[in-house]
Amino acid sequence: MILYHLQGGPTRFSEIRRRVGGISEKVLIQQLREVVATNVLVRHDHQHVPPVVDYALTPFGETLVRALVPFCDWGNQNRAQVTDTLQRSSQVVRE
């Protein structure tokens, strides 16, 4: 989801967090660091006070996003069924 939300160009951390939703700041920072380490994203610190940091896709990352778009489309088209299936499977585990 992070990569999907960075397709439009450099995006500030706070905007990524708002767009992704349902993720703690700690987990988002961890995931961004991992993706930067794999050369999918680049982190740009503007050296301002207050801190301004944004993230952007690298050319390598752009190729990955293009490959993932069909999966995102599938997920959006089948969201209700996937949600129902996950809910049923979690009920079975509790029983």
C-alpha positions in Angstrom: 0.0 0.0 0.0 2.9 2.3 0.7 4.2 2.0 -2.8 0.8 2.5 -4.3 0.4 5.8 -2.5 3.8 7.1 -3.7 3.0 6.8 -7.4 2.2 10.5 -7.7 5.7 11.7 -6.8 7.6 12.6 -3.6 5.4 12.4 -0.6 5.9 13.6 3.0 5.9 11.1 5.8 2.7 12.6 7.4 0.9 12.3 4.1 1.9 8.7 3.7 0.7 7.9 7.2 -2.6 9.6 6.5 -3.1 7.8 3.1 -2.2 4.3 4.4 -4.2 4.6 7.6 -4.4 2.0 10.3 -0.7 1.8 10.8 1.4 2.9 13.7 4.1 5.5 13.2 6.7 3.0 14.4 5.6 0.3 12.0 5.5 2.8 9.1 9.0 4.0 9.9 10.2 0.4 10.0 8.6 -0.5 6.7 9.9 2.7 5.0 13.4 2.0 6.1 13.2 -1.6 4.8 12.0 -0.4 1.4 14.6 2.3 1.2 17.3 -0.3 2.0 16.1 -2.4 -1.0 16.5 0.6 -3.4 12.7 0.8 -4.1 12.3 4.2 -2.4 14.6 7.1 -1.8 14.4 9.2 1.4 15.0 12.9 1.1 15.7 14.9 4.3 15.3 18.6 3.5 17.3 19.7 6.6 14.6 22.1 7.8 13.3 22.9 11.2 10.8 21.5 11.8 12.0 18.3 10.0 10.7 17.8 6.5 11.3 14.4 5.0 9.7 12.9 1.9 9.9 9.6 0.1 9.8 8.9 -3.6 10.0 5.8 -5.9 13.3 5.0 -7.5 13.2 3.9 -11.2 13.5 0.4 -9.8 10.6 1.0 -7.5 8.5 2.3 -10.4 8.9 -1.0 -12.2 7.7 -2.8 -9.0 4.6 -0.6 -8.7 3.7 -1.3 -12.3 4.0 -5.1 -11.6 1.8 -4.7 -8.4 -1.0 -2.7 -9.9 -2.9 -5.7 -11.2 -2.8 -7.2 -7.7 -4.2 -4.0 -6.2 -7.0 -4.0 -8.8 -7.8 -7.6 -8.0 -7.9 -6.8 -4.3 -10.2 -3.8 -4.8 -12.6 -5.8 -7.0 -12.7 -8.7 -4.5 -12.5 -6.8 -1.2 -15.9 -8.0 0.1 -15.2 -11.6 -0.6 -11.7 -11.5 0.9 -13.0 -9.7 4.0 -15.7 -12.4 4.4 -13.2 -15.2 3.9 -10.8 -13.8 6.5 -13.6 -13.2 9.0 -14.8 -16.8 8.6 -11.3 -18.3 8.9 -10.7 -16.3 12.1 -14.0 -17.6 13.6 -12.9 -21.2 12.8 -9.6 -20.6 14.6 -11.3 -19.3 17.7 -13.6 -22.3 17.9 
